Amino acid sequence: MNISFQNIDNVSGMLTMKVEKADYQDLVEKQLKTFKHKAQMPGFRPGMVPMGLVRKMYYKSAMAEEINKLISQEVYKYIKDNNIEILGEPLPNEEKQGEIDFDTMEDFEFVFDLALAPQFEVELSKKDKLTYYKVAVTDEMVDKQVSSYRSRMGTHEQADSFADNDMLKGLLTELNEDGQAKEGGLTRDAVVMMPEYMKDADQKALFKGAAKESVVIFNPTKAFESASEVASLLSIPKEEAEQVTSDFSYKIEEITRFVEAPLDQELFDKIFEKDTVKTEEEFRNKVKETIEAQFAPSADFKLLLDVRKLLMDKIKPEYSEPLMKRIMKANNEDRDAAFVDEHYTKSIEELTWHLIKEKLVKVNNVKVEPDEVLAEAKNETRSRFAQYGMMNVPEELLENYAKEMMKKEEDVNHLVSRVIDNKLTVALKPQVTLKTKTVTPEEFNKLFE
């Protein structure tokens, strides 16, 4: 077997592999012996089919299979051993690859086109000036987050009289024109209702200040916006609800009020670690720090995007367009040439950034350790809990959730990529000149549009 490589130009090459019978014969014979032991054929006991018959039936297919394995193994071994940096997969040469006939040929020559990775240098210096955006956390944002924490930790309590946003439970009775219980009319017990969601202000006002055990007369059809809401309230089909015009009495049996958690030590300890904060002022400052920390990864991500633009404006790698388009087509077999043409430029942009980023990772000696991936998984888990107001989650619980996350390959790849981005950003910050600019959340979000 003989393999040779020829540079066509800076971004493409040709690899030729010559395979002779001696290269694959032993492999084929070994496979035929395996076939013989497993073969089952009428007239022969299992494993007793004559080798001559096995060879006649399976030799060509075994030869083709072993040669294909040999090609795959040896081509990639040659590429690795000779440090040939390629893009995509080797492709059969469309001009020099001769016809291959496993039925008549014993010696073969395979010719492959290789798209070579472009060679370039990546350099950053203090001459490169970039903006690092810091999001200003306002008192309003802190107020909103504090209110959110208080709501999540709030409780439902019984009240004696109705106030906005209270939930009622009571007896609903259909009335006739005289204001009495309608004979054969609708009666529903334990009906739950929130007047806050009534569309009609006058109907809603009827409940204002209503006491427990009192009776309120109202009209469901006027109060609510749709027949579907009336149907739900009365537990009847929508078609029947569309015919309802009567007033109803509603005897209030329960008034349930949601009460936000007070700003006390119990709330502080639930949100943050026990005794981390002692006063409302300390609590608000800690909340502000938490919000600022939530914006930090996005600020770093924006910086990495700006580094990308900076370097891609500097670096213009050369590619073999015909080869790259063939690779794209091979990777999208169900697409036509028009799809490749349409997406080629964007694909090359992403490839260029991928190659630049690989060099940055190598130059800055960025490596990812298993414990760093686990730590990132715990951070993501911690963020998910934080969305529900659970800031003080036990470390054991975080670790269990993180380990479950790392059982999925897709999640692990995502986490590894995040760790690389984080470490790369840390490494790049001191290499360029950064000017910090404070912006509002709205201004910051517009930077990504």
Residue pairs with C-beta under 8 A, 6 or more apart in sequence:
1 17
1 18
1 19
1 20
1 23
1 70
1 74
2 17
2 18
3 15
3 16
3 17
3 18
3 74
3 75
3 78
4 15
4 16
5 13
5 14
5 15
5 16
5 78
5 82
5 84
5 114
6 13
6 14
6 15
6 16
7 13
7 116
8 14
9 320
10 116
10 118
10 119
10 318
11 115
11 116
11 118
11 318
11 319
11 320
11 323
12 113
12 114
12 115
12 116
12 320
12 323
13 84
13 113
13 114
13 116
14 93
14 96
14 111
14 112
14 113
14 114
15 75
15 78
15 79
15 90
15 111
15 112
15 114
16 109
16 110
16 111
16 112
17 71
17 74
17 75
17 109
17 110
17 111
17 112
18 107
18 108
18 109
18 110
19 67
19 70
19 71
19 107
19 108
19 109
19 110
20 106
20 107
21 106
21 107
23 70
24 63
24 66
24 67
24 70
27 66
27 69
27 70
28 59
28 62
28 63
28 66
31 58
31 62
31 65
31 66
32 51
32 54
32 55
32 58
32 59
32 62
33 51
35 54
35 58
35 62
36 47
36 49
36 51
36 54
37 47
38 46
38 47
39 46
39 47
39 49
39 54
40 46
40 49
41 49
41 53
44 50
60 102
60 103
63 102
64 102
67 102
67 108
71 110
75 90
75 112
78 84
79 86
79 90
79 114
84 114
84 116
85 116
85 117
86 114
86 115
86 116
86 117
87 115
87 116
87 117
87 319
87 324
87 327
87 351
88 115
88 324
88 327
88 330
88 331
89 327
89 330
90 112
90 113
90 114
91 112
91 113
91 114
91 323
91 326
91 327
91 330
92 110
92 111
92 112
92 113
93 111
93 112
93 113
94 113
96 111
97 110
97 111
98 109
100 108
100 110
113 323
113 326
114 323
115 319
115 320
115 323
115 324
115 327
116 320
117 355
118 317
118 318
118 319
118 355
120 315
120 317
120 355
120 359
121 359
122 311
122 315
122 356
122 359
122 360
122 363
124 307
124 310
124 311
124 428
124 431
124 432
125 431
125 432
126 431
126 432
126 433
127 433
128 310
128 431
128 432
128 433
129 432
129 433
129 434
129 435
130 303
130 306
130 307
130 310
130 432
130 433
130 434
130 435
131 306
131 434
131 435
131 436
131 437
132 299
132 303
132 429
132 434
132 435
132 436
132 437
133 299
133 302
133 303
133 436
133 437
133 438
133 439
133 444
133 447
134 295
134 299
134 436
134 437
134 438
134 439
135 292
135 295
135 298
135 299
135 438
135 439
135 440
135 441
135 444
136 438
136 439
136 440
136 441
137 288
137 291
137 292
137 295
138 440
141 291
141 441
142 284
142 287
142 288
142 291
145 287
145 290
145 291
146 263
146 283
146 284
146 287
147 260
148 389
149 261
149 267
149 271
149 287
149 389
150 260
150 261
150 262
150 263
150 267
151 258
151 260
151 261
152 388
152 389
153 260
153 261
153 267
153 270
153 271
153 389
154 258
154 259
154 260
154 261
155 258
155 259
155 261
156 167
156 256
156 257
156 258
156 259
157 256
157 257
157 258
157 259
158 254
158 255
158 256
158 257
159 166
159 212
159 255
159 256
159 257
160 211
160 212
160 255
161 209
161 210
161 211
161 212
161 255
162 168
162 195
162 207
162 208
162 209
162 210
162 211
162 252
162 255
163 209
163 257
164 196
165 194
165 196
165 257
165 258
166 194
166 195
166 196
166 255
166 256
166 257
167 192
167 193
167 194
167 255
167 256
167 257
167 258
168 192
168 193
168 194
168 195
168 207
168 250
168 252
168 254
168 255
168 256
169 190
169 191
169 192
169 193
169 252
169 253
169 254
169 256
170 190
170 191
170 193
170 250
170 251
170 252
170 253
170 254
171 187
171 188
171 189
171 190
171 191
171 249
171 250
171 251
171 253
172 186
172 187
172 188
172 189
172 191
172 233
172 234
172 248
172 249
172 250
173 181
173 182
173 185
173 186
173 187
173 248
173 249
173 250
173 251
174 181
174 182
174 185
174 186
174 187
174 246
174 248
175 181
175 182
175 185
175 217
175 246
175 247
175 248
175 249
176 182
176 183
176 185
176 246
179 217
179 247
181 187
181 249
182 246
185 246
186 234
186 236
186 244
186 248
188 234
188 235
190 253
191 233
191 250
193 233
193 250
195 203
195 204
195 207
195 223
196 204
197 224
198 204
198 223
198 224
199 223
199 224
199 225
200 222
200 223
202 222
203 218
203 219
203 222
203 223
204 223
206 216
206 217
206 218
207 216
207 218
210 216
210 252
211 252
212 252
212 253
212 254
212 255
213 251
213 252
213 253
214 251
214 252
215 249
215 250
215 251
215 252
216 249
216 250
216 252
217 247
217 248
217 249
217 250
218 247
218 248
218 250
219 245
219 246
219 247
219 248
220 230
220 233
220 234
220 244
220 248
221 230
221 244
221 245
224 230
224 233
227 238
227 241
227 242
228 238
228 241
230 241
230 244
231 237
231 238
231 240
231 241
234 241
234 244
236 244
261 267
263 280
263 283
265 278
267 283
268 276
268 277
268 278
268 282
268 283
269 275
269 276
269 392
270 391
270 392
271 283
271 389
271 391
271 392
272 283
272 286
272 391
272 392
273 392
274 392
276 286
277 283
277 285
277 286
290 386
290 391
294 383
295 441
295 444
297 422
298 444
299 444
300 421
300 422
300 425
301 421
301 425
302 444
302 447
302 448
303 425
303 428
303 429
303 434
304 421
304 424
304 425
304 428
307 428
307 432
308 353
308 356
308 357
311 356
312 349
312 352
312 353
312 356
315 352
315 356
317 352
317 355
319 348
319 351
321 344
324 344
324 347
324 348
325 337
325 340
325 341
325 344
328 340
328 343
328 344
328 347
329 335
329 337
329 340
332 339
332 340
357 424
360 366
360 424
360 428
361 420
361 424
364 424
364 427
364 428
366 420
366 423
366 424
366 427
368 416
368 419
368 420
368 423
372 419
372 423
373 406
373 412
373 415
373 416
373 419
374 399
374 402
374 403
374 406
376 415
376 418
376 419
376 422
377 401
377 402
377 403
377 405
377 406
377 411
377 415
378 398
378 399
378 401
378 402
380 402
380 405
380 415
380 418
381 393
381 398
381 401
381 402
381 405
382 393
382 398
385 391
385 393
385 398
405 411
405 415
406 412
406 415
439 447
